[in-house]
Amino acid sequence: MRLRRLAAPALLGLVVVACQGEPVASANTNGLTSAQRASIASALVDAAGTGDGAAGAGLAAAVITSGAPVTRIIATRDGFASVARIGDSNVAASVTTAEGAVYNVVAFEIVEPAFNDTIMGSVAWDVTADNKPTSFVVSYAFGEGTGRFDMADGGPTAYGYVFKSPSAGWTATTGSATLLRKSVGAACESFQYPGVQATCRLATFTGAIDIVGSAALATPNNSATGSPTFSIQSTPINGVMVEVTPSTAAAIARRAR
């Protein structure tokens, strides 16, 4: 069956980050070890919990561990808490105005070739000195990777999520996102997702996102407050293109429900 018909609104993410002014991006400036990627992916899954957005976070975690070179971009965000680390502890302070923050980003496209169906997305996490992110942004759109987060005209055509460690999550309610694949290259290191047979290749993209409004997810023990925003201009992003067989598209959808 087609991915578009099977997938529920929490499957994959399109997230790209830059500043509101001229985009700033650099490819693979901070090579990560396999162990570091695994740790970051685990932190994303933990932050997403088991509610809405968890399935998309799980797939985004598989993208993080695929070995794709990250792109480092400066994001403009509002409504986040600035988090400073002292040892293993976090000290949070309220932020009421827009701030710039550096994020690592990996874009992705999942394709079911038999039906030419596509989900395009990306995952971003903030850069910290100890490679222990404090926030993640995940969103996605179907088809050409362009959509909006609002409920107008029958509902959203793109879905976005903000997660903050250890247990806060929001869903995007207004705004839009776009992602366009530019090129495909050599095989990636691996793409491992339970029940999915896939062929993974490195790719390059151009993307933008504008999360204008957000609301706390209906997730058990969600500590989210306020309404974070996240806005970028179009910028280049490294990532992966993953082809899945039709029989495994159902496995993706089952986890997205």
N, C-alpha and C positions, 0 to 999 in steps of 0.2 A: 504494500500500500504506500501511498505517497506520504512523504514527511509532512507536508502541509496539512494533510487530513489527520495524521496521527498525533502530531506534536501538540502538547498543551502549553499554556502561556507561562512556562518556566523552564524552557529547554536550553537555549543557548544565549550567549551574550554578545552584544556589540557595544564595546566601550572603547572610546579613544579619548585621549586627554591632551590638552594643550592650553595655552593662555588665551584670554579674550583678545589680545592684540595679535601680533605676528606669531604664528606657530613656531615652537622651538622643539626640534626632535633630533635625536642622534641614534644611529643603529648600533646595537650590541656594544654599548660603551661599558657595560657592567656584566661581563660574562659570569654566569651562575653555574655552580657545580650541580650535579644531579641531586646530591643530598640537599642543597639549598632549595632547589626547585621543589623537591618533595615536601620539604618543611613549609614552604610558602603555600603550596597546594593544600596541604593539611590544614593550615590556618584558615584558608578560605572556606573549606568545608565546615570547619568548626564554627566559624562566624556566622555562616548561613543557617546552621541548625537543621531542623527537619521540616520546616514550614514552607510557604510559598517562596520560590526562588532557589530551594535547595537542589533541585535536579539540574538547573542551569549552572549552579555553582560547581556541582560535581563534574559536569562536562568541561567547564572552564578550567577546573583543576587538571583534567587530562591534557588540556592544551598547554598549561604551564609546564607540565613534565615532558612535553613532546620534544624538547630540545630546540625549539625555534628561538632565534636570536631576539632578545627583547629590544624595544625601542624606548628610550628615555625621553619623557616629555614633561614640560611644565604645565600643570593644570591650574585653572582658576576655580575655586570652590567656595561655598558659603554654607553656614549652618553646621559645619563639622566642628568637632572639638579638637583643638591642638593638643597633641599627646607627646609628652616628653618621657623618655625612658631613663629610669635610675635603676641600674641592675636589671632585675627581672620584674620590676614594678612599673606601672604607668601612672603618671601624674597628669590629669586632664584639666584644661582651663577652657572656659566658655569663649566662643568666638562669635561675634555678632556682625562682622563685616567680611567682605570677600578677602580671600588670601590666596597666595600662590603656593603650590606644593609640587614637588617632583615625583612623578610616577613612572613605573615600568609598565609597558603595554605589550600584549601579544594579541594580534587579530587572528580570526579563523573563519573558514568557510567549510561547511559540511554539505556534501552533495550526494544525492542518490541518483546516479547516472541514468538508470533505467527510465526514470520519469522526469529527469532534468529538474529535480526539486532541490532547493538550496535554503539553508539557514546560514546567515552571515553574522558574525559577532566578534567580540573581543573582551579581554579581561585586563584590568589595570589594578595595580597595587602601589601604595606609597613606598618611596625609597627611604630606608632607615639605615643607620650606621651598622646595625647588627643583622641586617637582612631579615628582620622580623616585622612584617607590615602591620600597621594599625588600622588600615581601611582598604576596602576593595570596591570596585565598581564593575558591574556585569550587566550587559544588555544585549539584545539581539533583534533582528528583523528577518522576515521571510523574503524569498525571491531575490530581488536585486539589492537587498540589504538596506532599504530606505523605508522609514516608517515614523509614526508619531505615537506618543505615549497616552494621549487623552482618549476619552470615551466617545468623542463625536463620530457621527456617521457609522454607527454600529459597533464601535469599540476600537481599542488600540490596534495598531499595525506594527508596533515595536514595543519591546518590554525592557525595562531597565531596573536595576537593583543596586542599592548602596548597602554595604555591610561594614560594620565596625567591630573589631575585636573588643570584648570576647563574645557579645551576644546581642548586638543591635542591628536591625535591618529595616530598610525602607524600600518601597516600590515607587518608580517614577509615575507621576500622574499627568503631567503636562510637559511638552517639549517634543523633540524629534531627534533622530539619529540616522546617519548614512554610513555606508561602507562600500567601497568599490575595489575589487581585486584588480591589480595591475599586471602581475607576472607570477609564473610558477617555476620552481627550480628543482633542485635535487631532493632526494628522500629525506624526511626528518628522522630523528633518532628512533622515535616510537610514538604510537598513539594507543593507549590502553584504556578501554572502557568496558565494563563487564557486559558480555553478551554481544559485542559489536565486532564484526570483521571489517577492517578498514585499511586503506592505502593512504599514507600520509606523505605530503610533499611540502617543502618550504615555499612560501609565497610572500609577495609584497602587496600592500593595500594602501588606499587613501581613505581617510574617514573623518567624521565630525560628529559631535553630540552636543545636545543642549537640554539638560534636565532642568526645566524651569520650576517644577514643583514636585514634591514627593510626599508620601504618607507612610506611617509606620506599618510594617507588615503584621498580619494577623498570625503571629508565630508565638508558640508557647515561650514564656519567659523573655519576651522581647523587651530590651531596655531602651529602645529608640525613643527619642523625644525630638521635637522640632520638625523642620522640613528642609533637609539639605538640598542644595542646588549644585549643578556641575555643568560648565559650559566651555566649549572649545570651537576653534575654527578647523577647517580641513587641514590635515597633516598626514605625512607618510607614516606607515606602520608596518613592521615586519610581522610575519605570522605563518600559518600553515593552511593548506587546503587538504581536506580529508574526504575521500570517497568511501561511502559505505554501501554494502550490498542491500538490495530491497528487503531481504529476509531479516536483516539486523536493524532496519529502521524501526520495526515494532519494538525491539528491545529498548531503543532510545525513548520511544514514546511512553512505554510502560513506566519508566522511571520519572518521566516528566509529569505524570498525572498526580 
